[in-house]
Amino acid sequence: MDLKSQKNMAARILDCGKSRVWFDPERVADIADAITAEDVRRMISDGVIKELPKTGVSSYRKKKIAAQKKKGRRKGIGSRKGYSTARAPRKRVWISRIRAIRKLLRELKKEGKIDNKVYRTIYMKSKSGFFRSRAHVMIYLERNNLIKKEEK
């Protein structure tokens, strides 16, 4: 039996899509006899034709991914878009690096491990971008014997 016209009418009356119209499988013959919109309305009031509920989109996966991202996961190379300088601008990287190096130099000077002259030379070298990191500064100081050894 072709119930296409009944389904179209029911969808128009119920104000929903055709996929959300439900026909009672036991009353298919009665539905086939319904040829007017009034017949379809009567069937709807009798409960022979019903409107199915809307199916929502589950947010389970979205929440799960958000929780992982909060923990710092999913940040691998395949997830990245744009250049590395877009994610961490060159200026920000420079600021964090130079602040760390200058803090290290202040601490070394305060502890008396380097004198003022060495402090100034290293400070100027770091300002010019000579050092990659704090570790690089320490390697440079040790290789050039610029750190004072503690006297026992």
N, C-alpha and C positions, 0 to 999 in steps of 0.2 A: 504494500500500500504506500502511495506517495502522500506524505503528510506535509509537504513543503509549504503549501499555501496556508495551512493551519498554523504551522510554526512561524511563518512570516507575520500572520495576523496576531498571534499570541505575543510575539516579540514587540510588535508595534503597541499593543494594548498594555503590556507589562512595562514598556519603556526600557527594554534591555536588549542585549544582543541575542541572535538566534541560538548561539551555543549555550546560553543560560536558560533556555526554555526546556522544561522537563515534562514529558508525557508519561502518564501512568501506563506501563506496559500491558496491564490486564484490560485496559479500556481503549485500546487502539481502534477497535471497530467503531466505538461511539465517537471518538475524535475524528475519524474519517468522515462520519456523517455530518459533522459540524462544518457548514459551508459559509455561514455568515459570521460577522464580527460579534453579533449578539449571542450566537451559539457558543463561540469561543469564550466570551465573558462569563456565560453561565457555567461552562466547564471550569473556568478559573475559580469561580466562587464555590463550586463543588469540590475543588481540590484535585481534579483530574489533571489539570495543567498547572504547573507551578513554576516559579522563578527560582533558579538555583542561586546560592549565595556567590558573591564575587570571591575569586581566589586571590589572596594577597601575595605579595612577594616576600618571601622569608628574609629576615635580616640576620639570620644566624651566621652566615659566612662573613658578612660585612663586619659584624661584631668581633668574630674570631680573628679576622685579619687586623682590625683596629687594635685589639689586645696585643697581638704579636708586634705590631709596629710600635706600640707604647713601650714594649720591652726592648726595642732596638733591633728587632729582626727585620727581614725583607728589605735590607738596604744594600744588597749586593750589586755588582756591576750590571747585571741584567735588569735591575729595577731602576737604574739611574737614567735620567734624560738630561741632556745638556752637558756642558763642559764642567770639569771639576771646579773651575773658578766661579761657576754659576751657583754651585751648592755652598761653597765657602769662598767668598770673594778674596782676591789677592790681598787687598788692604787689610781685611780682618785677620788673615793668616799672618801677615807681617806684624800687625799690632800684637797679637798673642805671642809670637816668637820673640820680638824685641823686648817686650815686657818681662818675659821669663828670663832672658839673657841678662837684662839690666838688674833684675832682682838678684840673680846669682852673683853678679859682679859686686853688688852692694854687700851681700852676705860675706863674700870672700874678703872684701876690704875690711869689714867690721871685725871679722875673726882674725885679721892680721895675716892672712895667707898670701895676700898680694899688697904691694905698696901703692902709693898714689900714682907713681909714674906708669906702672904696669896697668893699673886700673884705667888710666886715661887712654893708653894705646889700645887696649882691648875694647874699651868703650867706643872709640872712634872706628875701629875695625868692624865691630858689630853694627854700628850705625851705617856703615857703607855696604852691609849685606855680606860680609866675609864669612860669617858663621851660619851654619844650617840650623843648629840647635844648641841647647845647653851642653849636651854631651860633646859636641864638636868644640865648644869653648874649652871644656875641661881637657880634652885630648890635646888641643893646641898648647894650653898652659903647661901640661906635663911634658910634652915633647920638647918644648923650648926651655924647660927648667925655670919657669917663672913663678911657680908656687913655692913658698918658703916651707921648709921642712920643720916640723915641731922639734924643739930641742928638749932633750930629756935630762 
